[in-house]
């Protein structure tokens, strides 16, 4: 397909000017690019050409989108975060109309990578799961190179998130039918960050002490995810993360030797609304594991992974980091990297007793194939990070190279996990 025939429709983007920059990148390469805004936060960050402001209901959205795609001869629908309500419907519509539906989000690789793949992520990923296929295709690609200087200060990302979400929260006039599908009231959520930020130094000191004490012991890491994370809500069998915490602690009590410990690490962006410390303490007491179950709010993740016996995760990208370090990893939810030879396929009890490490050759091929087909080096925030990402994303989108070569199956091959 020639560039002149490519017509991209951009839906919701990340809380930054990235979506507008992507539009310019595509247009500079000869494609036509259209944009639909759904909310005030999206409108504030849109700095591109004129966009359509959709002010209808979620119920009316499918009919509107079908008409829009046909009227403008759209060839590709592109969106940030595949499980947002409007995007879930757009994926099905694109499939019915025979056009591309492509998602992008924070990368499986970290830091400073962006995921770009057909359809959806995690359980809905079209990336292959057959180890033999991954080994064969991965060897065809070079190992990914890491560019320096793509980072950004934390305050820039935090500012963007606050502006975006509070603009939507207080908007009662312009996009009043918008459905944000938020777990928490944004104002309440941001107010809850304050006490956590005030205790940052204290918690960092406590984390350092706990980690130092565990260095000489056999321990497993469980990195907690944010309760409002779509990957937790949509791609796991758990209604609440407490269920996964309970599963891990109960398995430890039934299977492991007395010298085995379990360390929970609170997500660095956790809003503090869920009292994870109380939940973990209560479960530790119930299962009589005092002195063997720990939690920290801080600490160097790379060093913890290096020293641990293995990682238990729902579907966090920390699992990919663990695999890259050739550490045993087991997933409790749906993860695109949950592949035999990469992650343990044992029961959780067996994993605590004798965890199976990943196959180094398969890990190498997996990282090569991911980086070449569904990962783009760059960032949503920093100027240099955007430049890197926009250049590569635009080329892949225009030339139909998303998930290509060798990483696009016709149907998502992953099955939903159950408890």
Secondary structure, 3 states (H helix, E strand, C coil): CCHHHCEEEECCCCCCCHHHHHHHHHHHCCCEEEEEECCHHHHHHCCCCCCEECCCCHHHHHHHHHHHHHHHCCCEEEEECCCCHHHHHHHHHHHHHCCEEEEEEECCCCCCEEEEEECCCHHHCCCCCCHHHHHHHHCCCCCCCCCCCCCCCHHHHHHHHHHHHHHHHHCCCCCCCCCCCCCCCHHHHHHHHHHHHHCHHHHHHHHHHHHHHHCCCEEEEEECCCCCCHHHHHCCCCCCHHHHHHHHHHHHHHHCCCCEEEEEECCCCCCCCCCHHHHHHHHHHHCCCCCCEEEECCCCHHHHHHHCCEEEECCCCHHHHHHHCCCCEEECCCCCCCCECCECCCCHHHHHHHCCCCCHHHHHHHHHHHHHHCEEECCCCCHHHHHHHHHHHHHHHHCCCCCCCCCCCCCCCCCCCCC
